[in-house]
Structure formats: C-alpha cells, structure tokens
Amino acid sequence: MERLHLVLPVVLLIALALAILRLRNLLAIAILSGVYSLVMALIFTILDAVDVAFTEAAVGAGITLTLMLAALSLTTRYEARKAPEMIRRSVALVVACTIAIALGYAMFSLPNLGDATAQIHEHVAPRYIAMAQADTGVPNIVTAVLASYRGYDTLGETTVIFTAGIAVMALLWRWRTERS
C-alpha cells in the first residue's frame, strides 16, 4: 500500500504506451507522447529527482511535442498501413517486451527506495558532502554536484539534445524542399 503512489502512474504509463501502439492518428499519438512525458516527470518528482523531472517535462513534453506537431503540419494526419510495416512493428514489439522483461528482472537487484544502507549512501554521498567545497570551490553542495562533478554529463546531455534538434530540422527542411 505504501507504493500505491508509484504503482498508479506506472499503470498509467503502460496504458498510454498501449494506446500509442494501437492508434493510427498521428496527432493523437503526438499528444499522448507528451502526456507520457508529463507522467514520467511526475514519477521523477515522486522519486525526489526534481532536476530530472524538470528536464523530462521541458524536453519530453515541451520540445519533443513541439517538433512532432511541426512535423505533422508537413505530413498527413493518419499513418498508412502496409503489410511489411506490420511485420516490423511486431518484431519491434517483441524486442520491446523482451527488454521490458529483462529490466523488470534487473529491478529486483536494486536497493529499496530510501534504503540508508545502499551503496550510494556509503561511498558517494559522504564524499560529496565532505569534499564538495574543497574540490570545486562552490559552497552549495547541489550546485557543486550538478555543475562541477556532473558538468561533463550535463554538457553531453545538452549536446545530444541540440544535435537531435538540428537533425530533425534538417530532415524537415529536406522533406519540405523535396515536396515543393
């Protein structure tokens, strides 16, 4: 009963994913993808990962949904059904289910939520607390972790998002010029 607040959003995610798989209306798929990202942001907030939740909401529900809607303005609204595509979709579904089962199995080896004896609380967190100001010169531990210890990680994430946005814009520009 204590994890009901986590189970309900996960069930909603599964329902959204199944609805996205079944729909052929691309506008509805784009909107449900945005809702999926918002539910993921809610889950990250429940798990006290507010920085990740903010990024998921901004990128997943904001930028990605905007790019999908921009792409839909250049295409048709409904997906065409083709026999070979149905086979590829079935293969993709089998692969996705296999990965989901493997990840579900791997979850059993994770520490319990809030477990004070988890490895991160024994080695990493105490070192950050003790050495953050000496290592980085930043008095705020959270800022030191996000901007200094994880600086390259943040730069990498930003680079990936920027590259993906440029690639989508290039593809849309190419499609638009070919269509004209």
LUMFIKE-387142 format. One record per residue (C-alpha): residue in one letter; x, y, z. Coordinates in steps of 0.2 Angstrom, whole numbers, always signed. Layout:
# LUMFIKE-387142
<rest->A px->X py->Y pz->Z> $
...
# end
This chain:
# LUMFIKE-387142
<rest->M px->+0 py->+0 pz->+0> $
<rest->E px->+15 py->+12 pz->+3> $
<rest->R px->+20 py->+11 pz->-15> $
<rest->L px->+2 py->+14 pz->-22> $
<rest->H px->+8 py->+32 pz->-27> $
<rest->L px->+21 py->+24 pz->-38> $
<rest->V px->+10 py->+10 pz->-45> $
<rest->L px->-4 py->+21 pz->-52> $
<rest->P px->+7 py->+32 pz->-63> $
<rest->V px->+17 py->+16 pz->-69> $
<rest->V px->+0 py->+8 pz->-74> $
<rest->L px->-5 py->+24 pz->-82> $
<rest->L px->+12 py->+24 pz->-92> $
<rest->I px->+8 py->+6 pz->-98> $
<rest->A px->-10 py->+11 pz->-103> $
<rest->L px->-3 py->+26 pz->-113> $
<rest->A px->+11 py->+15 pz->-121> $
<rest->L px->-3 py->+3 pz->-127> $
<rest->A px->-14 py->+17 pz->-133> $
<rest->I px->+1 py->+24 pz->-143> $
<rest->L px->+4 py->+7 pz->-151> $
<rest->R px->-14 py->+5 pz->-156> $
<rest->L px->-18 py->+22 pz->-163> $
<rest->R px->-16 py->+27 pz->-181> $
<rest->N px->-20 py->+45 pz->-179> $
<rest->L px->-3 py->+54 pz->-178> $
<rest->L px->-9 py->+69 pz->-170> $
<rest->A px->-17 py->+59 pz->-155> $
<rest->I px->+0 py->+49 pz->-154> $
<rest->A px->+10 py->+65 pz->-153> $
<rest->I px->-2 py->+72 pz->-139> $
<rest->L px->-1 py->+55 pz->-130> $
<rest->S px->+18 py->+55 pz->-131> $
<rest->G px->+18 py->+72 pz->-122> $
<rest->V px->+6 py->+66 pz->-109> $
<rest->Y px->+18 py->+51 pz->-107> $
<rest->S px->+32 py->+63 pz->-104> $
<rest->L px->+22 py->+73 pz->-91> $
<rest->V px->+18 py->+57 pz->-81> $
<rest->M px->+36 py->+52 pz->-82> $
<rest->A px->+40 py->+69 pz->-75> $
<rest->L px->+28 py->+66 pz->-61> $
<rest->I px->+36 py->+49 pz->-57> $
<rest->F px->+53 py->+58 pz->-56> $
<rest->T px->+46 py->+71 pz->-44> $
<rest->I px->+39 py->+57 pz->-33> $
<rest->L px->+56 py->+49 pz->-33> $
<rest->D px->+64 py->+66 pz->-27> $
<rest->A px->+73 py->+68 pz->-44> $
<rest->V px->+66 py->+85 pz->-47> $
<rest->D px->+81 py->+90 pz->-59> $
<rest->V px->+77 py->+75 pz->-70> $
<rest->A px->+58 py->+79 pz->-69> $
<rest->F px->+61 py->+96 pz->-75> $
<rest->T px->+72 py->+91 pz->-89> $
<rest->E px->+59 py->+77 pz->-94> $
<rest->A px->+45 py->+90 pz->-94> $
<rest->A px->+54 py->+103 pz->-104> $
<rest->V px->+62 py->+91 pz->-117> $
<rest->G px->+49 py->+77 pz->-117> $
<rest->A px->+33 py->+86 pz->-116> $
<rest->G px->+39 py->+103 pz->-122> $
<rest->I px->+52 py->+102 pz->-136> $
<rest->T px->+48 py->+85 pz->-142> $
<rest->L px->+30 py->+88 pz->-143> $
<rest->T px->+33 py->+104 pz->-152> $
<rest->L px->+44 py->+96 pz->-165> $
<rest->M px->+31 py->+82 pz->-168> $
<rest->L px->+17 py->+94 pz->-171> $
<rest->A px->+29 py->+104 pz->-183> $
<rest->A px->+32 py->+88 pz->-192> $
<rest->L px->+14 py->+84 pz->-193> $
<rest->S px->+10 py->+100 pz->-200> $
<rest->L px->+21 py->+95 pz->-215> $
<rest->T px->+13 py->+77 pz->-217> $
<rest->T px->-3 py->+68 pz->-217> $
<rest->R px->-13 py->+66 pz->-201> $
<rest->Y px->-15 py->+47 pz->-202> $
<rest->E px->-2 py->+33 pz->-204> $
<rest->A px->-4 py->+22 pz->-219> $
<rest->R px->-5 py->+3 pz->-215> $
<rest->K px->+7 py->-8 pz->-225> $
<rest->A px->+10 py->-27 pz->-223> $
<rest->P px->+29 py->-26 pz->-221> $
<rest->E px->+27 py->-12 pz->-208> $
<rest->M px->+16 py->-23 pz->-198> $
<rest->I px->+29 py->-37 pz->-198> $
<rest->R px->+42 py->-24 pz->-192> $
<rest->R px->+30 py->-17 pz->-179> $
<rest->S px->+28 py->-35 pz->-172> $
<rest->V px->+47 py->-38 pz->-172> $
<rest->A px->+49 py->-21 pz->-163> $
<rest->L px->+35 py->-26 pz->-150> $
<rest->V px->+44 py->-42 pz->-146> $
<rest->V px->+60 py->-34 pz->-144> $
<rest->A px->+52 py->-20 pz->-133> $
<rest->C px->+44 py->-34 pz->-122> $
<rest->T px->+60 py->-44 pz->-121> $
<rest->I px->+69 py->-28 pz->-115> $
<rest->A px->+55 py->-24 pz->-103> $
<rest->I px->+55 py->-41 pz->-95> $
<rest->A px->+74 py->-40 pz->-93> $
<rest->L px->+73 py->-23 pz->-85> $
<rest->G px->+59 py->-29 pz->-74> $
<rest->Y px->+70 py->-44 pz->-68> $
<rest->A px->+85 py->-32 pz->-65> $
<rest->M px->+74 py->-21 pz->-54> $
<rest->F px->+74 py->-35 pz->-41> $
<rest->S px->+93 py->-32 pz->-38> $
<rest->L px->+90 py->-13 pz->-35> $
<rest->P px->+90 py->-7 pz->-17> $
<rest->N px->+74 py->-2 pz->-9> $
<rest->L px->+68 py->+16 pz->-11> $
<rest->G px->+76 py->+27 pz->+3> $
<rest->D px->+87 py->+12 pz->+9> $
<rest->A px->+101 py->+21 pz->+20> $
<rest->T px->+112 py->+6 pz->+18> $
<rest->A px->+113 py->+7 pz->-1> $
<rest->Q px->+130 py->+9 pz->-9> $
<rest->I px->+127 py->+27 pz->-15> $
<rest->H px->+125 py->+32 pz->+3> $
<rest->E px->+140 py->+23 pz->+10> $
<rest->H px->+153 py->+29 pz->-3> $
<rest->V px->+147 py->+43 pz->-15> $
<rest->A px->+136 py->+54 pz->-5> $
<rest->P px->+148 py->+56 pz->+10> $
<rest->R px->+162 py->+60 pz->-1> $
<rest->Y px->+152 py->+73 pz->-10> $
<rest->I px->+146 py->+81 pz->+7> $
<rest->A px->+164 py->+81 pz->+14> $
<rest->M px->+174 py->+86 pz->-1> $
<rest->A px->+162 py->+96 pz->-12> $
<rest->Q px->+168 py->+113 pz->-7> $
<rest->A px->+187 py->+108 pz->-6> $
<rest->D px->+186 py->+100 pz->-24> $
<rest->T px->+176 py->+113 pz->-33> $
<rest->G px->+176 py->+129 pz->-23> $
<rest->V px->+157 py->+130 pz->-23> $
<rest->P px->+149 py->+132 pz->-6> $
<rest->N px->+132 py->+124 pz->-11> $
<rest->I px->+134 py->+105 pz->-12> $
<rest->V px->+119 py->+103 pz->-25> $
<rest->T px->+127 py->+116 pz->-37> $
<rest->A px->+144 py->+108 pz->-35> $
<rest->V px->+137 py->+91 pz->-40> $
<rest->L px->+127 py->+97 pz->-54> $
<rest->A px->+139 py->+110 pz->-61> $
<rest->S px->+156 py->+103 pz->-57> $
<rest->Y px->+155 py->+84 pz->-54> $
<rest->R px->+142 py->+81 pz->-67> $
<rest->G px->+147 py->+95 pz->-78> $
<rest->Y px->+153 py->+84 pz->-92> $
<rest->D px->+137 py->+74 pz->-91> $
<rest->T px->+126 py->+89 pz->-92> $
<rest->L px->+136 py->+96 pz->-107> $
<rest->G px->+134 py->+79 pz->-115> $
<rest->E px->+115 py->+79 pz->-112> $
<rest->T px->+114 py->+96 pz->-120> $
<rest->T px->+125 py->+91 pz->-135> $
<rest->V px->+113 py->+76 pz->-138> $
<rest->I px->+98 py->+87 pz->-137> $
<rest->F px->+105 py->+100 pz->-148> $
<rest->T px->+111 py->+88 pz->-161> $
<rest->A px->+94 py->+79 pz->-161> $
<rest->G px->+85 py->+96 pz->-164> $
<rest->I px->+97 py->+100 pz->-178> $
<rest->A px->+94 py->+83 pz->-186> $
<rest->V px->+75 py->+85 pz->-185> $
<rest->M px->+76 py->+102 pz->-193> $
<rest->A px->+87 py->+96 pz->-207> $
<rest->L px->+76 py->+82 pz->-211> $
<rest->L px->+61 py->+93 pz->-211> $
<rest->W px->+69 py->+106 pz->-222> $
<rest->R px->+75 py->+92 pz->-234> $
<rest->W px->+57 py->+85 pz->-235> $
<rest->R px->+49 py->+102 pz->-237> $
<rest->T px->+61 py->+106 pz->-252> $
<rest->E px->+58 py->+89 pz->-260> $
<rest->R px->+39 py->+92 pz->-258> $
<rest->S px->+40 py->+109 pz->-266> $
# end
